Amino acid sequence: MFRIVLCTLALTSALQASTIITSLSTFEAQTASNTVATFDDIAAGTSPPFTSGGATFLTGTDGVVQDSLMGFSDSFWFNSAGSPPNFLGTGMFWDVSFDSNVGAFGMLMAPFGENPPNESRFTWTLYSGPGLSGSVVDSGSDVPNPWPASSPAFIGLISQVPFQSVSFEISDATQNCLGCGGAYIIDDFRYAESVPEPALALPVLTCLLVMFRFRKIR
């Protein structure tokens, strides 16, 4: 009985865990088919709310779709990783909603302005319903380090619990400047409706090892 309880706890913990991914190739390898919001289907100068690639960027997004920034195009900010011509400027807070449950999201991020490396904390909160409704599924943060501007970072998240919307916030990671945190533009916001079952392989293996260990003890 005790063995079953331990295995249940291990599997429950795994189902509630989220994994941060900082490599686009790793994200693609660990998720099912990705849907990508390239922003190329939205006219430059458009402010939220709008829908690109099936993802709805809500009014909380303090930004605008752009095809150039400071005189530089997508190919400068995102190098060959992005998909020209358009990208999205974001503010301190922005939100994304999906038509149905998803299991993962990821995006390219490039800084502009006074945004030294390792000084911006990127925080997210996952919600069970659309438009930031329902219960909070998970939350977390990371400190991306895309520097220089022409070398973008990738940040993604794989959640074992489905979600239907997500809120984002950029804040100061050093706590030296209230309300600071730099500014980012993003491109190729991607999401996956499901995550392959192998993501559960490790907790299942852990469970089997626990049961085997207790059998040897007996």
LUMVO-608767 format. One record per residue (C-alpha): x, y, z. Coordinates in nm, 2 decimals, m for minus. Layout:
! residues N
(dose (X Y Z))
...
! end
This chain:
! residues 218
(dose (0.00 0.00 0.00))
(dose (0.28 0.24 0.09))
(dose (0.45 0.17 m0.24))
(dose (0.13 0.26 m0.43))
(dose (0.11 0.59 m0.23))
(dose (0.47 0.68 m0.32))
(dose (0.41 0.60 m0.69))
(dose (0.09 0.81 m0.69))
(dose (0.28 1.10 m0.54))
(dose (0.56 1.07 m0.80))
(dose (0.31 1.07 m1.09))
(dose (0.11 1.35 m0.95))
(dose (0.42 1.56 m0.90))
(dose (0.52 1.50 m1.26))
(dose (0.18 1.59 m1.40))
(dose (0.20 1.92 m1.22))
(dose (0.55 2.00 m1.33))
(dose (0.65 2.25 m1.60))
(dose (0.97 2.24 m1.80))
(dose (1.15 2.56 m1.92))
(dose (1.31 2.52 m2.26))
(dose (1.57 2.77 m2.38))
(dose (1.64 2.61 m2.72))
(dose (1.41 2.62 m3.02))
(dose (1.53 2.28 m3.15))
(dose (1.48 2.12 m2.81))
(dose (1.13 2.27 m2.79))
(dose (1.04 2.13 m3.13))
(dose (1.18 1.79 m3.05))
(dose (0.99 1.76 m2.72))
(dose (0.65 1.89 m2.84))
(dose (0.40 1.77 m3.10))
(dose (0.33 1.97 m3.41))
(dose (0.37 2.34 m3.34))
(dose (0.13 2.62 m3.45))
(dose (0.31 2.95 m3.51))
(dose (0.19 3.31 m3.48))
(dose (0.44 3.48 m3.72))
(dose (0.25 3.82 m3.71))
(dose (0.30 3.83 m4.09))
(dose (m0.08 3.78 m4.13))
(dose (m0.14 4.10 m3.94))
(dose (m0.09 4.45 m4.09))
(dose (0.20 4.65 m3.95))
(dose (0.07 4.91 m3.71))
(dose (m0.21 4.69 m3.57))
(dose (m0.26 4.70 m3.19))
(dose (m0.43 4.42 m2.99))
(dose (m0.66 4.26 m2.97))
(dose (m0.59 4.05 m3.28))
(dose (m0.55 3.68 m3.38))
(dose (m0.24 3.55 m3.55))
(dose (m0.18 3.18 m3.62))
(dose (m0.49 3.09 m3.41))
(dose (m0.36 3.27 m3.09))
(dose (m0.54 3.58 m2.97))
(dose (m0.32 3.85 m2.83))
(dose (m0.54 4.04 m2.59))
(dose (m0.58 4.41 m2.50))
(dose (m0.33 4.36 m2.21))
(dose (m0.06 4.35 m2.48))
(dose (0.10 4.69 m2.46))
(dose (0.25 4.67 m2.81))
(dose (0.20 4.69 m3.18))
(dose (0.28 4.47 m3.49))
(dose (0.58 4.62 m3.66))
(dose (0.79 4.55 m3.97))
(dose (1.09 4.77 m3.85))
(dose (1.22 4.92 m3.53))
(dose (1.47 5.20 m3.51))
(dose (1.52 5.16 m3.88))
(dose (1.61 4.79 m3.86))
(dose (1.40 4.50 m4.00))
(dose (1.32 4.16 m3.86))
(dose (1.64 4.01 m4.01))
(dose (1.85 4.24 m3.79))
(dose (1.66 4.18 m3.46))
(dose (1.61 3.81 m3.50))
(dose (1.89 3.72 m3.74))
(dose (1.79 3.41 m3.95))
(dose (1.59 3.26 m3.66))
(dose (1.28 3.48 m3.72))
(dose (1.03 3.49 m4.00))
(dose (1.02 3.83 m4.17))
(dose (0.87 4.08 m4.22))
(dose (0.66 4.13 m3.91))
(dose (0.72 4.10 m3.53))
(dose (0.54 4.21 m3.22))
(dose (0.65 4.48 m2.98))
(dose (0.55 4.41 m2.62))
(dose (0.53 4.61 m2.31))
(dose (0.56 4.52 m1.94))
(dose (0.23 4.32 m1.95))
(dose (0.07 4.11 m2.23))
(dose (m0.16 3.82 m2.26))
(dose (m0.24 3.54 m2.50))
(dose (m0.55 3.32 m2.53))
(dose (m0.61 3.00 m2.73))
(dose (m0.93 2.85 m2.88))
(dose (m0.87 2.52 m2.69))
(dose (m0.64 2.37 m2.44))
(dose (m0.26 2.37 m2.52))
(dose (0.03 2.21 m2.35))
(dose (0.33 2.43 m2.44))
(dose (0.43 2.77 m2.57))
(dose (0.76 2.93 m2.69))
(dose (0.89 3.24 m2.86))
(dose (1.19 3.43 m2.99))
(dose (1.28 3.74 m2.78))
(dose (1.50 4.03 m2.87))
(dose (1.58 4.33 m2.65))
(dose (1.60 4.69 m2.75))
(dose (1.68 5.01 m2.58))
(dose (1.86 5.01 m2.24))
(dose (1.83 4.65 m2.15))
(dose (2.16 4.50 m2.02))
(dose (2.18 4.12 m2.01))
(dose (2.06 3.94 m1.70))
(dose (1.85 4.23 m1.58))
(dose (1.50 4.15 m1.70))
(dose (1.28 3.88 m1.53))
(dose (1.03 3.72 m1.76))
(dose (0.72 3.59 m1.56))
(dose (0.43 3.39 m1.68))
(dose (0.10 3.26 m1.53))
(dose (m0.10 2.98 m1.70))
(dose (m0.49 2.98 m1.67))
(dose (m0.73 2.69 m1.73))
(dose (m0.98 2.91 m1.92))
(dose (m0.97 3.16 m2.21))
(dose (m0.90 3.52 m2.15))
(dose (m0.72 3.46 m1.82))
(dose (m1.03 3.30 m1.67))
(dose (m1.06 2.98 m1.46))
(dose (m0.80 2.86 m1.22))
(dose (m0.42 2.92 m1.22))
(dose (m0.26 2.61 m1.36))
(dose (0.10 2.71 m1.30))
(dose (0.34 3.01 m1.29))
(dose (0.71 3.07 m1.31))
(dose (0.98 3.30 m1.43))
(dose (1.32 3.30 m1.60))
(dose (1.59 3.56 m1.68))
(dose (1.66 3.55 m2.06))
(dose (1.99 3.67 m2.18))
(dose (1.96 3.77 m2.54))
(dose (2.26 3.99 m2.61))
(dose (2.35 4.16 m2.85))
(dose (2.01 4.25 m3.00))
(dose (2.09 4.05 m3.32))
(dose (2.12 3.73 m3.12))
(dose (1.77 3.66 m2.99))
(dose (1.69 3.42 m2.71))
(dose (1.43 3.15 m2.72))
(dose (1.21 3.08 m2.42))
(dose (0.95 2.81 m2.40))
(dose (0.75 2.61 m2.15))
(dose (0.61 2.26 m2.15))
(dose (0.33 2.20 m1.90))
(dose (0.20 1.86 m1.80))
(dose (m0.14 2.03 m1.72))
(dose (m0.33 2.18 m2.01))
(dose (m0.40 2.55 m2.02))
(dose (m0.60 2.79 m2.24))
(dose (m0.44 3.13 m2.18))
(dose (m0.13 3.28 m2.04))
(dose (m0.02 3.62 m1.90))
(dose (0.33 3.76 m1.93))
(dose (0.52 4.03 m1.73))
(dose (0.86 4.18 m1.77))
(dose (1.01 4.31 m1.45))
(dose (1.35 4.42 m1.31))
(dose (1.55 4.11 m1.21))
(dose (1.81 4.31 m1.01))
(dose (1.54 4.49 m0.80))
(dose (1.74 4.81 m0.86))
(dose (1.48 4.99 m1.06))
(dose (1.11 4.99 m0.97))
(dose (0.90 4.94 m1.28))
(dose (1.20 4.87 m1.50))
(dose (1.29 4.55 m1.68))
(dose (1.39 4.65 m2.03))
(dose (1.18 4.61 m2.34))
(dose (1.14 4.32 m2.58))
(dose (1.01 4.24 m2.92))
(dose (0.90 3.88 m3.00))
(dose (0.86 3.68 m3.32))
(dose (0.72 3.33 m3.40))
(dose (0.51 3.28 m3.09))
(dose (0.44 2.91 m3.11))
(dose (0.23 2.66 m2.92))
(dose (0.15 2.29 m2.92))
(dose (m0.19 2.15 m2.84))
(dose (m0.05 1.84 m2.69))
(dose (0.28 1.71 m2.55))
(dose (0.39 1.35 m2.65))
(dose (0.34 1.08 m2.39))
(dose (0.72 1.01 m2.35))
(dose (0.72 1.32 m2.12))
(dose (0.58 1.08 m1.85))
(dose (0.85 0.82 m1.90))
(dose (1.07 0.94 m1.62))
(dose (0.80 0.95 m1.34))
(dose (0.68 0.60 m1.45))
(dose (1.03 0.47 m1.44))
(dose (1.08 0.63 m1.09))
(dose (0.76 0.46 m0.98))
(dose (0.88 0.12 m1.10))
(dose (1.21 0.16 m0.93))
(dose (1.04 0.25 m0.60))
(dose (0.83 m0.06 m0.62))
(dose (1.13 m0.28 m0.70))
(dose (1.33 m0.14 m0.41))
(dose (1.06 m0.22 m0.16))
(dose (1.02 m0.57 m0.30))
(dose (1.39 m0.63 m0.25))
(dose (1.37 m0.51 0.11))
(dose (1.08 m0.74 0.18))
! end
